[in-house]
Amino acid sequence: MFELLHQGGPVMWPLVFLSLFGFVIFIERALYLHKGQIRTKDFLAGIKNLLRKRRLVEALTVCEETPGPVPIIVKAALLHHDEGENRMRGAVQAAAIVEIPMLERRIASLAAIARVSPILGLLGTVTIMYKTLQLVQAEGAYAHQGVVAGGLSESLVVTAFGLLIAVLAQLTFHFLSGRVRALVTDMEYSGHEIMQFLLRELPHDDKAVE
């Protein structure tokens, strides 16, 4: 590993830093999004069952104790269930506006790493080839073929490393973006379902929740 770092030249160190930075972001975001993933239908079924029994406080407690953005959306609807459809819908949308950026936080950094890494690899290649040409010019007609071969080898190392980081960063970016889209879909579904339940399916005597 240290041999490769030495061969790739000074540009290899920024590439190593980018790879470690991207790895830390991926692990942190993957754990965060996994924690927020719940069985939405089962969760909503439990909340609806509590509301049918007029146990609003217990339903709110369940929302507070359950991790993830879906319980926050449901909680917003419950807190404003008696203020009319428009106010309740506004509360749900406001909660979603707060939660979505938290889900997307730092994921764009992976896309930036995917774009920057090949450019750094190219910069390292140009730097190494320039240094190689200087050595060839210094030796003139007596330049050894090993100098050129060594320069080509080093430039290929840094180029390949930059491309590898870019590929991995792009894959992790798409993976995490897919998880975010899944959570956003669950948020939209749960918000719609709980609002429909509160507005139409519950008995209309004080919305059957107290």
C-alpha positions in Angstrom: 0.0 0.0 0.0 2.7 2.5 0.9 4.6 1.4 -2.2 1.6 2.4 -4.3 1.3 5.7 -2.4 4.9 6.4 -3.1 4.6 5.5 -6.8 1.5 7.7 -7.3 3.3 10.8 -6.1 2.0 13.6 -3.9 -1.5 13.7 -5.5 -2.1 10.3 -4.0 -2.5 11.7 -0.5 -5.5 14.0 -1.4 -7.0 11.0 -3.1 -6.5 8.9 0.1 -8.1 11.6 2.1 -11.1 11.7 -0.2 -11.5 8.0 -0.1 -11.5 8.0 3.7 -13.8 11.0 3.9 -16.3 9.3 1.5 -16.1 6.0 3.5 -17.0 7.8 6.7 -19.9 9.6 5.1 -21.2 6.4 3.6 -21.1 4.5 6.9 -22.7 7.4 8.9 -25.5 8.0 6.4 -26.2 4.3 5.8 -26.6 3.8 9.6 -28.7 6.9 9.9 -31.0 5.9 7.1 -31.3 2.3 8.3 -32.3 3.5 11.7 -35.1 5.6 10.2 -36.5 2.7 8.1 -39.5 1.2 9.8 -42.5 -1.0 8.8 -44.7 1.8 7.8 -47.9 -0.1 7.3 -47.6 -1.9 10.6 -46.8 1.4 12.4 -49.8 3.1 10.9 -52.0 0.1 11.7 -51.0 0.4 15.4 -51.6 4.2 15.4 -55.0 3.8 13.9 -55.9 1.1 16.4 -55.0 3.4 19.3 -57.0 6.3 17.8 -60.1 4.1 17.4 -59.8 3.5 21.1 -59.6 7.2 21.7 -56.0 7.0 23.0 -54.5 10.0 21.3 -51.8 10.6 24.0 -50.6 7.0 23.7 -50.5 7.3 19.9 -48.4 10.5 20.3 -46.1 8.7 22.7 -45.6 5.9 20.2 -44.7 8.4 17.6 -42.1 10.1 19.9 -40.5 6.8 20.8 -40.3 5.4 17.3 -37.2 6.6 15.3 -37.4 7.9 11.8 -39.2 10.6 9.8 -42.5 8.7 9.3 -43.5 8.9 13.0 -42.7 12.6 12.9 -45.0 13.1 10.0 -47.8 11.1 11.7 -47.2 13.1 15.0 -47.6 16.4 13.1 -51.0 15.2 11.7 -52.2 14.1 15.2 -51.2 17.3 16.9 -53.3 19.3 14.4 -56.2 16.8 13.8 -58.8 19.2 15.2 -57.7 22.3 13.3 -59.2 21.4 9.9 -57.8 19.7 6.8 -55.7 22.7 5.5 -54.0 23.3 8.9 -53.3 19.6 9.3 -51.9 19.3 5.8 -49.8 22.4 6.3 -48.3 20.9 9.5 -47.5 17.6 7.7 -45.8 19.5 4.9 -43.9 21.6 7.3 -42.6 18.5 9.1 -41.6 17.0 5.8 -39.7 20.1 4.8 -37.6 19.8 8.0 -37.0 16.1 7.7 -36.1 15.7 4.0 -32.9 17.9 4.2 -31.8 15.9 7.3 -32.1 12.7 5.2 -30.1 14.2 2.3 -27.4 15.7 4.5 -23.9 15.1 3.3 -24.9 12.7 0.5 -24.1 15.3 -2.1 -20.5 15.2 -0.9 -20.2 11.7 -2.4 -21.2 13.0 -5.8 -18.6 15.7 -5.4 -16.0 13.1 -4.6 -17.0 11.1 -7.6 -16.4 14.2 -9.8 -13.2 15.4 -8.2 -11.3 12.2 -7.9 -10.7 11.6 -11.7 -9.6 15.2 -12.0 -7.1 14.7 -9.2 -5.9 11.5 -10.8 -5.4 13.3 -14.1 -3.5 16.1 -12.3 -1.2 13.4 -10.7 -0.7 11.9 -14.1 0.3 15.2 -15.7 2.6 16.0 -12.8 4.4 12.7 -13.0 4.7 12.8 -16.8 6.1 16.4 -16.6 8.7 15.2 -14.0 9.6 12.2 -16.3 10.1 14.5 -19.3 12.4 16.7 -17.3 14.5 13.6 -16.4 14.6 12.5 -20.0 15.7 16.0 -21.1 18.4 16.1 -18.4 19.9 12.8 -19.6 19.5 13.7 -23.3 20.4 10.9 -25.7 21.5 8.7 -22.9 18.1 8.6 -21.3 17.3 5.1 -20.0 14.1 3.5 -21.0 13.4 2.6 -17.4 12.9 6.3 -16.6 10.1 6.5 -19.2 8.6 3.2 -18.1 8.7 4.2 -14.5 7.0 7.4 -15.2 4.2 5.7 -17.2 3.8 3.1 -14.4 3.4 5.8 -11.7 1.0 7.9 -13.8 -1.2 4.8 -14.4 -1.3 4.1 -10.6 -2.6 7.5 -9.7 -5.0 7.6 -12.6 -6.4 4.1 -11.7 -6.7 5.1 -8.0 -8.7 8.3 -8.9 -11.0 6.3 -11.2 -11.6 3.6 -8.5 -12.5 6.2 -5.9 -14.9 7.9 -8.4 -16.6 4.6 -9.2 -17.1 3.7 -5.5 -18.3 7.2 -4.6 -20.8 7.2 -7.4 -22.1 3.8 -6.4 -22.5 4.8 -2.8 -24.2 8.0 -3.8 -26.8 6.2 -5.8 -27.3 3.6 -3.1 -27.9 6.3 -0.4 -30.1 8.4 -2.8 -32.3 5.3 -3.3 -32.7 4.9 0.5 -33.6 8.5 0.8 -36.2 8.2 -2.0 -37.7 5.2 -0.2 -38.0 7.1 3.0 -39.6 10.1 1.3 -42.1 7.8 -0.3 -42.9 6.3 3.1 -43.4 9.8 4.5 -45.7 10.8 1.7 -47.7 7.6 2.0 -48.0 7.8 5.8 -49.0 11.5 5.7 -51.7 10.8 3.2 -53.0 7.7 5.1 -53.2 9.3 8.5 -54.9 12.4 7.2 -57.5 10.3 5.3 -58.0 8.3 8.4 -58.5 11.3 10.7 -60.7 13.2 8.2 -62.9 10.4 6.9 -62.6 7.0 8.6 -62.8 8.0 12.2 -66.2 8.8 13.7 -66.8 12.5 13.6 -67.7 13.0 17.2 -64.6 15.0 18.2 -62.7 12.8 15.7 -62.9 10.0 18.3 -59.6 11.1 19.9 -59.3 12.8 23.2 
